[in-house]
Amino acid sequence: NCKKEPYNNPLVRKALNLAIDREDVQVKADCIRVKVHNIGAADSQETTLVLKSPDGEVLRSSQIPPIPAPSDLYPKTMEIPLWTRGLLLEGCVIELDPEHRLNEITRTNNRIVL
């Protein structure tokens, strides 16, 4: 009994997948800039990027406009700001689509702890 790999599933091959990575987060004096990638096979819908306190309270949020799928094999990204003036960032979390509205291939690449 062989388990099929996810990419053999036709639904996965047509799904979107937004992703963030720690290397794509720039922390400035009054702003965090987060590069959001669409690494899926479908265009994304509009969603939200949030900054949460260590206890889960949403401190800031920014809208992410639709990002096209990388159908031409060139990365499709968008840089999103989160204004942070006056906030202590240690232990805070950056999260994509916190309401889980998008039907993504995986959510394991939607969260970063600062």
Summary of the structure (lengths in Angstrom):
residues: 114
radius of gyration: 15.1
end to end distance: 41.5
largest distance: 55.8
contacts: 313
relative contact order: 0.28
helix: 8%
strand: 37%
